[in-house]
Each structure stands twice: as C-alpha cells, then as structure tokens.
Amino acid sequence: MGYMKEVGEIFQYYSDIGVAAIKLSKELKIGDKIKIQGHTTSFEQNVESIQIEHKAVQKAKAGSEIGIKVDDKVRRHDKIYLVE
C-alpha cells in the first residue's frame, strides 16, 4: 500500500443518499484516491464528485466542508486519507 496522509474527518453521514459530510484539513480533488478509516470502517474509493453547499466543484481546499458520495457506510469521526 502506498503512503497515506490524513486530509479530513467525517462529521455527518446521510445514509439515505450515501453521502458523507467531511471537514477537510488538506485539499481534495476529483480523481483523488481516498481511504476511509474508522473503528468499524475501512475501504478505499476514488473521489468522483465533490459538493460545497450543494454546488459541484472540481476541488476543495483545506478548511472546506464538503459532501462526497461514498461506496459504503461511514460514521462520524472516521478519518479520510489520501492514498498516494
């Protein structure tokens, strides 16, 4: 497995639409490969869409609160890592 660096943390999960709300500590962009890791969560996926206040964006900078579609169930306080 490649090097991983933490880029954010989940603060909300909307199970009905499969979207995680994330507070970013580093930039994230479409096409990035991420790993979502928590007590009972562990999977990797590619970032296929990012929304800020319901508007689609190509990338989001540190400090942003974003929504992304996730491939599996996630939980509050799960960490988001960039897989390089």
N, C-alpha and C positions, 0 to 999 in steps of 0.2 A: 504494500500500500504506500502511496505517496505521502508527502509532507502535508499536514493539515494545520490550518490556522483558524482560530475562532473568529467569526465575523458577526455573530449576533445571538440573540436569545428569543425564544418564543414567549409571547405574553398572552396570547389568546388563540384558541383553535375553534373554528367553525365547522363542526363535523357534518352538518347538512350540506355544505358546499365544498368540503375538503380543502379549506383554506387556512393557512397559518398566518397569524399576525406576528411580525418579527421586529424587534428593535435592533437596528444594525450598529455595530461598533466599527465596522470596516465597509468599504464599498462592495457592492454586489451587482452583477450584471447578468443579463440574459445570456445563456450558454455556459455559465459557470457550473461546475460540478460541485455539489454540496453533500455533506454528510450531516444527518440529524441524529443527535445522540442524547440519550437521557437514561433514567433508571430502567425503563422498560422499552425504550425506543432505540432503534439502531438501523438506519438504512441510508443508502445513497441515491441521489437523483440529480438530473440536470434541471437548472432553472429555466423554465420555458416561458414564464410571464411574471412580471412584477407590476404591482399596482400601488400607487400612493394616492390616498383619498379617492379611490375608485377610478383613477386615470392610469392607463397603461403607460409604462416608461421602459426605456431600454436598460437603464442602470439607476442605482440609488446610492447616495453617498452615506458615509458614517453619520450616525445620529438620526437617520430617517426611520420612520415607522412604516413598514411595507406589508403587503399581503402577497403571498405566493400560494399557488396550488401545490398540494403535497400528495405524494403517491400512497401514503399510509397515514394511520392515526398518529398524531403527535400530542404532546402535553405541554402545559405551561412550564417554563424554566428549562425545557430541552434546549441544548446548545446547537448552534448552526456552525459548521466548519466548512471552509473552502478546501476542496481536495485538489492538490496540485501535482 
